[in-house]
Amino acid sequence: MDTIKDFFLEKKMAFICGILALACLGMGVLYLKKASAEEAFHCPVETLDENEELEMLDDSLIHVDIKGAIRNPGVYEMMTGSVVNDLIREAGGLMSNADTSTLNLSKKLTNEMVIIVYTKDEVREMKKNDSLGDASILDGIKENAAIIGEEAENNSPNTNEKINLNTATKEQLDSIPGIGEAKAQSIIEYRKTCGAFKKIEDIKNISGIGDAVFEKLKDYITV
């Protein structure tokens, strides 16, 4: 009887050891795959001092002024990437007489932008006073009312043409001079593996993008 018990005990121990060995093997394979991916992209390892961390935090914030038919008009500190609708919520929401037909609520905010929320009466009066008709005045409002203070930035060369390496789609990346479909896919894989690009020079961590290629595309990209 003891012999039978010992036999089954040995079988049980062997089975458990096999399971543990397979688990260790699986974890090792996953680790090697991750390490290989990071090595393929030469992911940079950076440590930031306190001043650099504060500088990065400042770069992620913008200041925007909102006026007009809003509950709490004023200057607000917003995260980069926020849109007009986010600012309206931050400012307490719209007044009951506000007219949002003149605003693009999904428009991205930029630093020092001024947003003007007109009332229904103001929009009606502007339509009435527009000698060229309703469409003209509304087009002008939509183009200009929400971007006062943005004109200086828009007048600088290539400002609106730059593509953000951290948010661009594969198609947008493919449109950059010197970046084809394969490199565009590599940039997306780099973001997944290494995280966000800290500076545009990090794109040189992508295989096939050296100094010569970088010189051709650096004026078209941002982070």
TORFI-658008 format. One record per atom (N, C-alpha, C): y, z, x negated. Coordinates in steps of 0.1 Angstrom, whole numbers, always signed. Each point is the difference from the previous one (the first is absolute). Example, Ala and Ser with C-alpha at 12.3 -4.5 7.8 and 13.67 -1.06 7.14 Angstrom:
<pts>
-57:+78:-132 .
+12:+0:+9 .
+12:+0:-9 .
+11:-7:+4 .
+11:+0:-9 .
+11:+8:+8 .
</pts>
This chain:
<pts>
-12:+0:-8 .
+12:+0:+8 .
+13:+0:-9 .
-1:+9:-10 .
+12:+0:-9 .
+2:-13:-7 .
-11:-7:-3 .
+1:-13:-7 .
+7:-10:+9 .
-3:+0:+13 .
+6:-9:+10 .
+15:+3:+1 .
+3:+13:+1 .
+14:+4:+1 .
+8:-4:-13 .
-6:+1:-11 .
+7:-4:-13 .
+2:-15:+0 .
-10:-7:+5 .
+1:-15:+1 .
+12:-4:+8 .
+1:+6:+12 .
+11:-4:+9 .
+13:+5:-5 .
+0:+11:-7 .
+13:+5:-6 .
+5:-9:-11 .
-10:-5:-8 .
+4:-10:-10 .
+5:-12:+5 .
-6:-5:+11 .
+5:-12:+7 .
+14:+1:+5 .
+2:+12:+6 .
+13:+3:+6 .
+11:+1:-11 .
-3:+6:-11 .
+9:+1:-11 .
+3:-14:-6 .
-10:-8:-1 .
+2:-13:-5 .
+9:-9:+9 .
-2:+2:+13 .
+8:-7:+10 .
+15:+4:-1 .
+2:+13:-1 .
+14:+5:-1 .
+6:-5:-13 .
-7:+0:-11 .
+5:-4:-13 .
+4:-15:+1 .
-9:-8:+7 .
+3:-14:+2 .
+13:-3:+8 .
+2:+8:+10 .
+12:-1:+8 .
+12:+3:-8 .
+0:+11:-8 .
+11:+4:-8 .
+3:-11:-11 .
-11:-6:-5 .
+2:-10:-10 .
+7:-12:+6 .
-4:-4:+12 .
+6:-12:+6 .
+15:+3:+3 .
+3:+12:+5 .
+14:+4:+3 .
+8:-1:-13 .
-5:+5:-11 .
+8:+0:-12 .
+2:-15:-5 .
-11:-8:+2 .
+1:-14:-4 .
+11:-7:+8 .
+0:+3:+13 .
+10:-7:+9 .
+15:+4:-4 .
+2:+13:-3 .
+13:+5:-4 .
+4:-6:-13 .
-10:-2:-9 .
+4:-6:-13 .
+4:-15:+2 .
-7:-7:+9 .
+3:-14:+2 .
+14:-1:+6 .
+4:+8:+10 .
+13:+0:+5 .
+11:+3:-10 .
-3:+10:-9 .
+10:+3:-10 .
+2:-12:-10 .
-11:-6:-3 .
+1:-11:-10 .
+8:-12:+7 .
-3:-2:+13 .
+8:-11:+7 .
+14:+3:+0 .
+4:+12:+3 .
+14:+4:+0 .
+7:-2:-14 .
-8:+5:-10 .
+5:+0:-13 .
+2:-15:-5 .
-9:-8:+4 .
+0:-14:-4 .
+12:-7:+7 .
+3:+3:+12 .
+11:-6:+8 .
+13:+4:-7 .
+1:+14:-3 .
+13:+4:-7 .
+2:-6:-13 .
-11:-2:-8 .
+1:-5:-13 .
+4:-15:+1 .
-5:-7:+10 .
+3:-14:+2 .
+15:-3:+2 .
+6:+10:+7 .
+15:-2:+2 .
+8:+8:-10 .
-6:+7:-9 .
+8:+8:-10 .
+10:+9:+7 .
-5:+8:+10 .
+9:+8:+8 .
+8:+9:-9 .
+14:+0:+0 .
+8:+8:-9 .
-1:+15:+5 .
-1:+9:-10 .
+1:+14:+3 .
+13:+6:-5 .
+8:+4:+9 .
+14:+4:-3 .
+2:+15:+4 .
+7:+7:-8 .
+4:+14:+4 .
+15:+0:+1 .
+6:+5:+10 .
+14:+0:+2 .
+6:+14:-2 .
+11:+0:-7 .
+7:+13:-2 .
+8:+3:+13 .
+7:+11:+1 .
+7:+4:+12 .
+11:-9:+3 .
+7:-5:-10 .
+11:-9:+3 .
-5:-14:+6 .
-11:-5:-6 .
-6:-12:+5 .
-4:+1:+15 .
-6:+12:+3 .
-5:+2:+14 .
+12:+1:+9 .
+11:+6:-4 .
+12:+1:+9 .
+6:-14:+1 .
+0:-8:-10 .
+5:-14:+1 .
-8:-8:+9 .
-14:+1:+0 .
-8:-7:+9 .
+2:+4:+14 .
+3:+13:+2 .
+3:+5:+14 .
+13:-6:+5 .
+10:+0:-9 .
+13:-6:+4 .
-2:-14:+4 .
-8:-8:-8 .
-2:-14:+3 .
-7:-2:+14 .
-7:+10:+5 .
-7:-2:+12 .
+9:+3:+12 .
+12:+5:-2 .
+9:+4:+11 .
+12:-9:+1 .
+5:-3:+12 .
+12:-8:+2 .
+9:+7:+9 .
+13:-3:+0 .
+9:+6:+9 .
+6:-11:+9 .
-1:+3:+13 .
+5:-10:+10 .
+9:+7:+11 .
+10:-7:+4 .
+10:+5:+9 .
-3:-7:+14 .
+0:+8:+10 .
-2:-5:+14 .
+11:+5:+9 .
+6:-9:+7 .
+12:+2:+8 .
-2:-4:+15 .
+9:+3:+8 .
+0:-5:+14 .
-7:+8:+10 .
-7:-6:+9 .
-7:+6:+11 .
-13:+7:-4 .
+2:+10:-9 .
-12:+7:-5 .
+3:+15:+2 .
-10:+8:+2 .
+2:+14:+3 .
+6:+8:-12 .
-4:-3:-12 .
+5:+7:-12 .
+4:-10:-11 .
+11:-6:+2 .
+4:-10:-10 .
+3:+7:-14 .
-2:-8:-10 .
+3:+6:-14 .
-8:-7:-10 .
+0:+5:-12 .
-7:-5:-12 .
-14:+7:-1 .
-11:-8:-1 .
-13:+6:+0 .
-7:-4:-13 .
-8:+9:-5 .
-9:-3:-12 .
-13:-4:+5 .
-4:-12:-3 .
-13:-6:+6 .
-9:-4:-12 .
-13:-1:+3 .
-9:-5:-10 .
+1:-15:-1 .
-2:-5:-12 .
+0:-15:-2 .
-11:-6:+9 .
+3:-11:+7 .
-10:-6:+8 .
+2:+4:+15 .
+9:+9:+3 .
+3:+4:+14 .
+7:-12:+7 .
-1:+0:+13 .
+6:-11:+8 .
+11:+6:+9 .
+8:-9:+6 .
+11:+5:+9 .
-5:+9:+11 .
-12:-2:+5 .
-5:+9:+11 .
-3:+14:-5 .
-4:+1:-13 .
-2:+13:-6 .
+13:+8:-1 .
+10:-7:-4 .
+14:+6:-2 .
+5:+5:+14 .
-2:-8:+10 .
+4:+4:+14 .
-6:+13:+4 .
-14:+1:-2 .
-7:+12:+3 .
+5:+12:-8 .
+3:-3:-13 .
+5:+11:-9 .
+14:+5:+5 .
+8:-9:+6 .
+13:+3:+4 .
+0:+6:+15 .
-11:+3:+5 .
-1:+7:+13 .
-2:-10:+12 .
-1:-13:-3 .
-2:-9:+11 .
+13:-7:+5 .
-1:-9:+9 .
+11:-7:+6 .
+7:+7:+11 .
+13:-3:+2 .
+7:+5:+12 .
-5:-8:+12 .
+2:+5:+12 .
-5:-7:+12 .
+7:-14:+2 .
+12:-2:-6 .
+7:-12:+2 .
-1:-10:-12 .
-10:+3:-9 .
-2:-8:-12 .
-7:-13:+4 .
+4:-11:-7 .
-6:-13:+2 .
-7:-4:-13 .
-13:-1:-1 .
-7:-3:-12 .
-3:-15:-1 .
+5:-8:+9 .
-2:-14:-1 .
+7:-7:-12 .
+9:+7:-6 .
+7:-5:-11 .
-6:+4:-14 .
-11:+8:+1 .
-6:+5:-12 .
-14:-5:-2 .
-4:-1:-12 .
-14:-3:-4 .
-6:+13:-4 .
-7:+6:+10 .
-5:+14:-3 .
-11:+0:-11 .
-6:-11:-3 .
-10:+0:-10 .
+5:-4:-14 .
+14:-2:-1 .
+6:-3:-13 .
-1:+11:-10 .
-4:-3:-12 .
-1:+10:-11 .
+14:+4:-4 .
+1:+13:-2 .
+13:+6:-4 .
+2:-2:-15 .
+12:-1:-5 .
+3:-1:-14 .
+11:+10:-3 .
+1:+4:-12 .
+10:+10:-4 .
+14:-4:+3 .
+8:+9:+6 .
+14:-1:+4 .
+2:-10:+12 .
-11:-3:+7 .
+1:-8:+12 .
+8:+8:+11 .
+7:-7:+8 .
+7:+6:+12 .
-6:-6:+12 .
-5:+8:+9 .
-6:-4:+13 .
+10:+3:+11 .
+4:-9:+8 .
+9:+2:+11 .
-8:-2:+13 .
+0:+10:+9 .
-7:-1:+13 .
+11:-2:+10 .
+1:-12:+6 .
+10:-2:+10 .
-4:+5:+14 .
+10:+2:+9 .
-3:+4:+13 .
-1:-13:+9 .
-6:+2:+12 .
-1:-11:+9 .
+14:-6:+3 .
+10:+8:+2 .
+13:-5:+3 .
+6:-8:-11 .
-2:+5:-13 .
+5:-7:-12 .
-7:-14:-1 .
-13:+0:+2 .
-6:-13:-1 .
+4:-10:+11 .
+2:+6:+12 .
+5:-9:+11 .
+14:-5:-3 .
+9:+9:-6 .
+13:-5:-3 .
+0:-10:-11 .
-8:+2:-10 .
-1:-10:-11 .
-4:-14:+5 .
-10:+1:+10 .
-5:-13:+6 .
+12:-7:+7 .
+7:+8:+8 .
+11:-5:+8 .
+11:-6:-9 .
+3:+6:-11 .
+11:-4:-9 .
-4:-12:-10 .
-13:-3:+0 .
-4:-10:-9 .
+2:-14:+6 .
+10:-7:-5 .
+4:-13:+5 .
-11:-10:-1 .
-10:+2:-9 .
-11:-10:-2 .
-12:+3:+8 .
+0:+11:+8 .
-11:+3:+8 .
-8:+12:-4 .
-9:+4:+8 .
-8:+12:-2 .
-8:-1:-13 .
-7:-11:-2 .
-10:-1:-11 .
+7:+2:-13 .
+12:-6:-2 .
+7:+1:-12 .
+3:+15:-4 .
+5:+7:+9 .
+4:+14:-3 .
-12:+8:-3 .
-11:-2:+8 .
-12:+8:-3 .
-6:-3:-13 .
+0:-13:-4 .
-6:-4:-13 .
+8:+7:-11 .
+13:+0:+2 .
+8:+6:-10 .
-2:+15:-2 .
-2:+7:+12 .
-3:+14:-1 .
-13:+3:-6 .
-10:-8:+3 .
-14:+2:-5 .
+0:-2:-15 .
+8:-9:-5 .
+0:-3:-14 .
+8:+10:-8 .
+11:+5:+6 .
+10:+7:-8 .
+1:+15:+4 .
-2:+4:+12 .
+3:+14:+5 .
-9:+10:-8 .
-12:-4:-3 .
-9:+10:-6 .
-1:-1:-15 .
+8:-9:-6 .
-1:-1:-14 .
+13:+1:-8 .
+10:+7:+7 .
+12:+3:-7 .
-3:+9:-12 .
+5:-3:-12 .
-3:+7:-12 .
-11:-6:-8 .
-7:-9:+7 .
-12:-7:-7 .
+4:-13:-7 .
+12:-4:+3 .
+5:-14:-4 .
+0:-1:-15 .
+5:+10:-7 .
+0:+0:-15 .
-14:-2:-6 .
-9:+7:+6 .
-14:-2:-6 .
-6:-14:+3 .
+3:-5:+12 .
-5:-13:+4 .
+6:-11:-8 .
+13:+2:-5 .
+6:-10:-8 .
-5:-1:-14 .
-7:+9:-5 .
-6:-1:-13 .
-11:-9:+0 .
-2:-8:-12 .
-10:-10:+0 .
-14:+5:+1 .
-8:-7:+9 .
-15:+2:+1 .
-3:+14:+6 .
+10:+8:+5 .
-3:+13:+6 .
-10:-1:+11 .
+2:-9:+9 .
-9:-1:+12 .
-13:-7:-3 .
-1:-6:-12 .
-12:-8:-3 .
-10:+8:-8 .
+3:+11:-5 .
-9:+8:-8 .
-11:+5:+9 .
-12:+0:-6 .
-12:+4:+7 .
-5:+14:-6 .
-3:+9:+9 .
-4:+13:-4 .
-15:+0:-3 .
-3:+3:-13 .
-14:+0:-4 .
-9:+10:+7 .
+6:+10:+6 .
-8:+11:+6 .
-2:-2:+15 .
+7:-9:+6 .
-1:-2:+15 .
-3:-15:+3 .
+1:-9:-9 .
-1:-14:+3 .
-14:-4:+4 .
-1:-10:+9 .
-13:-5:+4 .
-5:-10:-10 .
-13:-4:+1 .
-5:-9:-10 .
+8:-13:+1 .
+4:-5:+11 .
+7:-12:+2 .
+14:+1:-7 .
+6:+11:+2 .
+14:+2:-7 .
-2:+0:-15 .
-10:+7:-5 .
-2:+0:-14 .
-3:-13:-6 .
-8:-8:+8 .
-4:-14:-4 .
+12:-9:-2 .
+11:+4:+8 .
+12:-9:-1 .
+9:+3:-12 .
-3:+10:-8 .
+8:+3:-12 .
-4:-10:-11 .
+10:-6:-7 .
-3:-9:-10 .
-8:+7:-11 .
-11:-7:-4 .
-9:+5:-10 .
-12:+8:+6 .
+1:+3:+13 .
-11:+8:+6 .
-8:-9:+10 .
-12:-2:-3 .
-8:-8:+9 .
-8:+9:+9 .
-9:-6:+7 .
-8:+7:+10 .
-9:+11:-7 .
-6:-4:-11 .
-9:+10:-7 .
+8:+12:-5 .
+12:-3:-6 .
+8:+12:-6 .
+6:+8:+12 .
+3:-6:+11 .
+5:+7:+12 .
-11:+10:+4 .
-12:-5:+1 .
-11:+9:+4 .
-2:+11:-11 .
+2:-3:-12 .
-2:+10:-11 .
+11:+11:+2 .
+12:-4:+4 .
+11:+10:+2 .
-4:+9:+11 .
-5:-5:+11 .
-4:+8:+11 .
-11:+10:-4 .
-10:-5:-8 .
-11:+8:-5 .
+5:+11:-9 .
+10:-3:-8 .
+7:+9:-9 .
+6:+12:+8 .
+7:-4:+11 .
+6:+11:+8 .
-10:+9:+6 .
-12:-5:+4 .
-11:+8:+5 .
-6:+9:-10 .
-1:-5:-13 .
-7:+7:-10 .
+9:+10:-8 .
+12:-5:-3 .
+9:+8:-9 .
+11:+6:+7 .
+2:-3:+13 .
+12:+5:+7 .
+12:-9:-1 .
+12:+5:+4 .
+12:-9:+1 .
+5:-3:-14 .
+6:-12:-1 .
+7:-4:-13 .
+12:+9:-1 .
+1:+6:-12 .
+12:+9:-3 .
+12:-8:-4 .
-2:-11:-7 .
+11:-9:-5 .
-6:-14:+0 .
+9:-10:+0 .
-5:-14:+1 .
-8:-4:-12 .
+3:+7:-12 .
-8:-3:-12 .
-14:+3:+1 .
-4:+9:+10 .
-14:+3:+2 .
-9:-12:+4 .
+7:-10:+5 .
-8:-12:+4 .
-7:-6:-12 .
+5:+3:-12 .
-7:-6:-12 .
-13:+7:-2 .
-4:+10:+8 .
-13:+6:-1 .
-10:-9:+7 .
+4:-10:+8 .
-8:-9:+6 .
-5:-11:-10 .
-13:-2:+0 .
-5:-10:-9 .
+6:-14:+2 .
+5:-6:-11 .
+5:-13:+1 .
+15:+0:+2 .
+7:+12:+1 .
+14:+1:+1 .
+5:+6:-13 .
+5:-8:-9 .
+5:+5:-13 .
+15:-1:+0 .
+6:+1:-12 .
+15:+0:-1 .
+6:-13:+5 .
-7:-11:-3 .
+6:-13:+3 .
+0:-2:+15 .
-11:+4:+7 .
+0:-2:+15 .
+10:+10:+6 .
+0:+12:-6 .
+9:+10:+6 .
+15:-4:+0 .
+4:-7:-11 .
+14:-5:-1 .
+3:-10:+11 .
-10:-7:+5 .
+2:-10:+10 .
+2:+6:+14 .
-7:+12:+2 .
-1:+5:+13 .
+8:+13:+2 .
+6:+6:-11 .
+6:+13:+1 .
+12:+0:+9 .
+7:-11:+2 .
+12:-1:+9 .
-3:-1:+14 .
-14:-1:+3 .
-4:-2:+14 .
-7:+12:+6 .
-2:+10:-8 .
-8:+12:+4 .
+8:+13:-1 .
-5:+10:+7 .
+6:+13:+0 .
-11:+10:+4 .
+3:+13:-1 .
-9:+10:+4 .
+7:+11:+9 .
</pts>
